[in-house]
Amino acid sequence: MKKGDEASVLENVGDNLRRLRRDTGMSQTTLAERSGVSRRTIINLEAGEANISLSGLDRLATALDTTFVSLVAAPSATPTAIDAVAWRGRTAESIATLLGSAPASREAQLWSWSLAAGDRYDAEPDADGWHEMILVISGQLLIQFENNELVLNPGDHSTYSSAQPYAYANPGKSTTRFARAVIS
């Protein structure tokens, strides 16, 4: 897929969510109770009219006993070529694209991220057992945790548990690009 031709995750979430929920025989109310995502949000997602955080999608996938990738990928996508935009920042330069996924004890995902100067992404903690691996390609990336922060420059990398609050920020004056692997 050429750059710029990536599908939007939300184009697939509604159909996948409805299909997976019905396949399990689960009502929207039960899914809301099990996932901690409001029934109203689930209704709106299934109608293609809502946005949701990446961690909210994780909680829905867990409640449906499926993977994040199964929930967000186009039915025709292969795990090695998902190429779906899952997050956009305030400007066109800030974007996260789920590139692919590989088997792990639960799941592994490879992402391509970019953050415009001054932009940030605030993540909610993942479940225990999830980790991230970051490799900065260009620019500078600030990763903020509850009690510390890391500054990564091109070629720098870090691995950490994502079962904690954290944020990505671009403190520089140019776009930051980095690769992100999520593993459980």
C-alpha positions as CSV (number, residue, x, y, z in Angstrom):
1,M,0.0,0.0,0.0
2,K,1.4,3.4,-0.9
3,K,2.0,6.0,1.7
4,G,-1.2,8.0,2.2
5,D,-3.5,5.1,1.0
6,E,-3.8,3.6,4.5
7,A,-7.2,2.6,5.6
8,S,-8.7,4.1,8.7
9,V,-9.2,1.7,11.6
10,L,-12.6,3.2,12.4
11,E,-13.8,2.1,8.9
12,N,-13.4,-1.5,10.1
13,V,-14.1,-1.3,13.9
14,G,-17.9,-0.9,13.5
15,D,-18.4,-3.9,11.3
16,N,-15.9,-6.1,13.2
17,L,-17.3,-5.1,16.6
18,R,-20.8,-5.9,15.6
19,R,-19.8,-9.3,13.9
20,L,-17.6,-10.4,16.8
21,R,-20.2,-9.4,19.4
22,R,-22.9,-11.3,17.6
23,D,-20.7,-14.3,17.1
24,T,-20.2,-14.6,20.8
25,G,-23.9,-14.0,21.5
26,M,-23.1,-11.0,23.6
27,S,-25.5,-8.1,24.0
28,Q,-24.2,-4.5,23.8
29,T,-25.0,-4.2,27.5
30,T,-22.9,-7.2,28.5
31,L,-20.0,-6.1,26.3
32,A,-20.1,-2.7,28.0
33,E,-20.1,-4.3,31.5
34,R,-17.2,-6.7,30.6
35,S,-15.1,-4.1,28.8
36,G,-15.7,-0.9,30.8
37,V,-16.6,0.9,27.6
38,S,-20.0,2.6,27.8
39,R,-22.9,1.0,25.9
40,R,-23.5,4.4,24.2
41,T,-19.9,4.3,22.8
42,I,-20.4,0.7,21.6
43,I,-23.7,1.7,19.9
44,N,-21.9,4.6,18.2
45,L,-18.9,2.5,17.2
46,E,-21.1,-0.1,15.6
47,A,-22.9,2.7,13.7
48,G,-19.5,4.1,12.6
49,E,-20.2,7.4,14.4
50,A,-17.7,7.3,17.3
51,N,-14.0,7.6,18.1
52,I,-12.3,5.6,20.9
53,S,-8.9,5.4,22.4
54,L,-6.5,2.6,21.5
55,S,-6.8,1.2,25.1
56,G,-10.6,1.2,24.8
57,L,-10.2,-0.9,21.7
58,D,-7.9,-3.2,23.7
59,R,-10.5,-3.6,26.4
60,L,-13.3,-4.4,23.8
61,A,-11.0,-7.0,22.2
62,T,-10.3,-8.6,25.6
63,A,-14.0,-8.7,26.5
64,L,-14.7,-10.3,23.2
65,D,-11.8,-12.8,23.7
66,T,-10.2,-11.7,20.5
67,T,-7.2,-9.6,19.5
68,F,-6.8,-5.9,18.9
69,V,-5.9,-6.7,15.3
70,S,-9.0,-8.8,14.8
71,L,-11.1,-5.8,15.9
72,V,-9.4,-3.1,13.9
73,A,-8.1,-4.7,10.7
74,A,-10.0,-4.9,7.4
75,P,-11.4,-8.4,6.7
76,S,-9.1,-8.6,3.6
77,A,-5.9,-7.6,5.5
78,T,-3.2,-10.1,6.3
79,P,-1.4,-9.9,9.7
80,T,1.8,-9.0,8.0
81,A,0.2,-6.1,5.9
82,I,-2.5,-4.4,8.0
83,D,-1.5,-0.8,7.1
84,A,-4.4,0.9,9.0
85,V,-4.3,4.4,10.5
86,A,-5.3,4.1,14.2
87,W,-4.5,7.6,15.5
88,R,-4.1,11.1,14.2
89,G,-2.8,14.1,16.1
90,R,-3.6,17.7,15.8
91,T,-1.8,18.1,12.4
92,A,-1.3,15.9,9.4
93,E,2.3,15.1,10.4
94,S,1.1,13.3,13.6
95,I,-0.1,9.8,12.7
96,A,0.1,6.2,13.9
97,T,-0.2,3.3,11.4
98,L,-0.6,-0.3,12.5
99,L,1.7,-2.0,10.0
100,G,1.4,-5.6,10.9
101,S,1.1,-8.2,13.7
102,A,2.8,-11.4,14.6
103,P,1.9,-14.2,17.0
104,A,3.2,-13.9,20.6
105,S,1.8,-15.3,23.8
106,R,-1.2,-13.0,23.0
107,E,-0.2,-10.6,20.2
108,A,2.6,-8.6,18.7
109,Q,2.1,-5.4,16.6
110,L,4.4,-3.2,14.6
111,W,3.6,0.5,14.2
112,S,4.9,3.5,12.3
113,W,4.4,6.7,14.2
114,S,5.1,10.4,13.6
115,L,4.5,13.3,15.8
116,A,4.5,17.0,14.7
117,A,6.6,19.5,16.7
118,G,4.8,20.1,20.0
119,D,2.3,17.2,19.6
120,R,1.8,14.4,22.1
121,Y,-0.1,11.2,22.6
122,D,-1.3,10.3,26.1
123,A,-1.7,6.5,26.5
124,E,-3.8,4.6,29.0
125,P,-2.0,1.7,30.7
126,D,-2.3,-1.7,29.0
127,A,-3.0,-4.9,30.9
128,D,-0.1,-6.6,32.8
129,G,2.2,-8.5,30.5
130,W,2.2,-5.9,27.6
131,H,5.4,-4.2,26.6
132,E,6.6,-1.7,24.0
133,M,9.8,-1.4,22.1
134,I,10.5,2.0,20.5
135,L,13.1,2.9,17.9
136,V,13.5,6.6,17.0
137,I,14.1,7.1,13.3
138,S,14.2,11.0,13.1
139,G,13.6,13.9,15.4
140,Q,13.5,13.6,19.2
141,L,10.9,11.6,21.3
142,L,10.2,12.3,24.9
143,I,8.5,9.3,26.7
144,Q,7.0,10.4,30.0
145,F,6.1,7.9,32.7
146,E,4.6,8.6,36.1
147,N,8.0,9.0,37.9
148,N,10.5,9.5,35.1
149,E,11.0,10.3,31.5
150,L,13.2,9.3,28.6
151,V,14.6,11.4,25.8
152,L,15.3,9.4,22.7
153,N,17.2,10.7,19.6
154,P,17.6,9.1,16.2
155,G,19.0,5.6,16.6
156,D,18.0,5.4,20.3
157,H,15.6,2.7,21.5
158,S,13.8,1.7,24.7
159,T,11.8,-1.3,25.9
160,Y,9.4,-0.9,28.8
161,S,6.2,-2.3,30.3
162,S,3.2,-0.5,28.9
163,A,1.1,-1.5,31.9
164,Q,1.5,2.0,33.3
165,P,0.5,5.5,32.4
166,Y,2.8,7.0,29.7
167,A,2.9,9.6,27.0
168,Y,4.8,10.3,23.8
169,A,5.7,13.9,23.2
170,N,7.7,15.7,20.5
171,P,9.7,18.5,22.2
172,G,11.6,19.4,19.1
173,K,11.0,21.8,16.2
174,S,10.6,19.1,13.5
175,T,8.5,16.0,13.0
176,T,9.6,13.0,15.0
177,R,9.3,9.5,13.4
178,F,9.6,6.3,15.3
179,A,8.8,2.6,15.1
180,R,6.8,1.0,17.9
181,A,6.4,-2.7,18.6
182,V,3.7,-3.8,21.1
183,I,4.0,-7.3,22.5
184,S,2.2,-9.5,24.9
